[in-house]
Amino acid sequence: MPSMRVNISPMKSGEGKLHEIYLDSSAGIICPPELIPAPGQYLLAHALGSDSPLAVPVFFSDSAPNGFRSAPLLDSSWIPGTHLNFRGPLGHGFSIPTSARKVALIAFDESPARLRGLISTSLKQHAEVVVVCNSVVDNLPEAVEVQPLQAMLDIYHWADYAAFDITRANLNQLKEKFGKVEQAKSPREAQVLVRVPMPCGALAECGVCALTIHHEWKMTCKDGPVFEMKSLV
C-alpha cells in the first residue's frame, strides 16, 4: 500500500519542561502526549520569562517517558528545569511506505538525530535500515547499519525508501548529486527534511523560510519542512 504523508496536525499549545540535556545537545522534553511531534514535524518553543522575541523549532528524535527526546537544540541558554511554552505539532512530517523493506536515512550535512524517529517504524515493518552520515551515532539498535556519506549514492540505489536531512543552504548540492540519479534510478519514494529558520511557525508567512519549487514560493514552516524528493530535484 502507498504511504500517506503526515499532514499538519490540529494546532495545540501547552507547557512543558526541559528535563535533561545530553552530550550531543539533544534534550529530554516533558510535555503532554498531544504535543509530541511526529518525525519531521516540529514544535515552536519559547522559554517562560525569556526576553527572546523568537520561538525555537524543536524536532523529534526519539521516544522518551512522559514526552520525547529532541534533536540537538538551537538555544544553548536553556538548562534542565527550564519551563517552555509549546505550539504545535507543526508542518508535514515523514511517512514511510508500508511496503518499504530497505530504508536509507541520510544526514547530508549534520547529525541524523531528526531521522532517528524513523528507525523504530522501519524495524516494526521488518525493513532493513541503513543510517548514512559522517557523525558518531550512539545507541542504535544492533540491526541498524551505519555507512559514511561517501557511500550515499550506493545506499540510495539500494533503498526503496530514503529520508534526507539537509539545510536549505546545501539544497543545490543535493540537486547536483541526485538530479540525474532521480531520472535514471531511484527508490520508490524519497523525502527531504529541509532545515531553515522558521520564526513565525506558519502564522505570519514572513518569508524567512521560503523555498522556490517549480517556480513557486513554498513556505517551509507550513508546506514542509518535509518535501517530496521529486519536487526538489
N, C-alpha and C positions, 0 to 999 in steps of 0.2 A: 504494500500500500504506500502511496506517496505521503510525504510528511506534510504537516500543516505548520505554517510559520507561527511562532509565538507572537501574538499581537499585543498591542498596548493594553495593559490591564486597567480596570477602573481605578482612577487615581484616588489614593488614600493619603492620609497624613497621620503622623503619630510620633511618639517619643521612644527613644531607645538609649542605649549606653554602650560606649566603647569599653569592653570588658578586659581585653588583653591585646598587647602588641607583640608580634613575633619578629624574629631576626630579619626576615625579608620585608619588613614594614607592612605586612598584611595584618589584619586585626580581627579579633573575635568581637562580633557585634551582637548585642542582646536587643531583640525587638519583637513585636507581635508577629505571629506567623504570616498574617496577610500582607506584611510589608516586605517579606523576603523576596528579592527579585529572582527570576529565572536566569540561567546562564546567558550572558549577553545583554540582559536588561540592567538597569541601574536605579539607585535611589539618589535623590539630591539631599544632602545632609548639611545642617548648619549647627554649630556648637552653641548651646544655650549660653547667653551672656557674651558671645563673641562680637567684636567690633567689625569683623569682616563683612562687607556688603554682599559677597557672593557665596552661594552654597557650593558644596564639593560633591562631584559624582562618586558614588560608591558602588563598585561592581561585586557581584557574587563570585566566590572562588570555590567554596566547599560548604557542606553542611556542618552544623555545629549545634550543640544543645542550646535550646532557647533562642535560637537566632541563626546566624551563619558566619562563616569566615570570609572576610572581604579579600579582594585583590589588594596589592600594596596601595596604601593611601597617599593622596596628594598633599594633605595638610599635615605637616610634621609637628604642628603645635598641639595636636590632640594627644592626650595621655590617658592611660587606663583610668576609668572613672568619669571621663568626660561624657556629659549628657548631650544627646543630639536630637534635633528635630529632623524628621524624615518626611519626604514627599515622594510618592511612587507606589509601586514599581513603574518605571517609565521606559518607553521605547520598545522596539522589536528585538526579540532575543533569537538565539539559535534554535534550530529544530532538526534533530537527526532523523532521517527517514527510517521507518520501522524495518525496512528491507536491508539497511546498511549492515555489512558484515566486515568491512575493512575501513576503519575510521582514522583519519590523519588530523592531528591537532597541531597547527603550525604557528608558532610565535615568531613572526617575521623579524621583529626588531627588539624584543624585550622578553620579560618573563611570561611563561604560559599560564599564569595564575588565572586570567579571565577565561581560560579554556578548560580548566580542571573540572569544572562542574559537569562537563560532558562525559567524563570518564565513567562515572557510575551508570549513567544511562546507557552508554555503549556496551559496557560489560553485562548489564542486565539483559540485553538483547543478543548476547553471545557474539559480539563483534570483537575482532582483533583491534587493538588501539596502539598507535604509534604517536608519541609526542616528538615534535621536531623543534629544537631550539638550541641556542648556544649558552644558555644559563644552566646552573646547577639546579636540579629538581629533586626535592626530598620527599620521602613518604609516599611514593607512588605504589599502587598495587603491583605485585610481582608480575602479573600478566601484561603490564604495560611496558612497551619498549620505548627507549629514548634514542633519537638519532640527531646528529648535528645538522645545522642549516645547509651544509654543503650537500646533504642527501635529499634536500627538499623536493626536487623535481622527480626523483625516483619514487619517493614515497607518495607524491601526488598522483603519479601514474598508477601506482598500486592500489590506491584507495578508491572506494566507491562513494565516500563522503569525506569532504575536507572542510575544516573550520580554521579560519585565519584570524590573527590578532595583529593589527598594524596601525601605525599613526597615519594621519592624513598626509603628513609631510613625505611619507615614503610610498604613497599610492602609485606614483609614477614608476617606481622600481618594480612594484608588483605587476603593473601593466606591461612593462618591458619583458619581464620574465615569463609571464603567463598568457599574454595576448595570443601568441601563435599556438601555445600549448592548448588553450581553450578551443581553438578552431580544429586542432588535429586530434587530440586525445585528452580526455579529462574525466574526472569522476562523474558519477551520475548526478551529483549535486555538490555545490561548494558555496560556502557563506563566509562573509568577511565582517569582522567587528572593526570598525574604524574609530580610533581614539582621537578625540579632538575636544577642546574646551566646550562645555555645554552649560554656560552660566544661567540661562533662563529656563532650561528644562521644559521647552515646548510651550511656555506661557506667553512669551513676547515676540517670538520669531525675530530675534535680534540679529540673526545672520552670522554670528560668530562661528557657528559650526557648519556653515553651508558647504555643500559639495555640488559640482556640476556633473550631472549624469544624463547622458543623451541630450545635451544642450538645454537641460532644465536644472533649476536650482532645487536641491533637496536639503532639508534640514536634518542633520544627523541626530539631533535630540529627539525628533519625533518620527522621521522616516527611517531612521536607523535605531541604534548605532550598528545593528547587523544588517548588511545588504547582501543580496544575491551576487555571487562572483560574476555571473554573466552580465549583470548590469554595470559593473565597474570596469571590466576589461574587454 
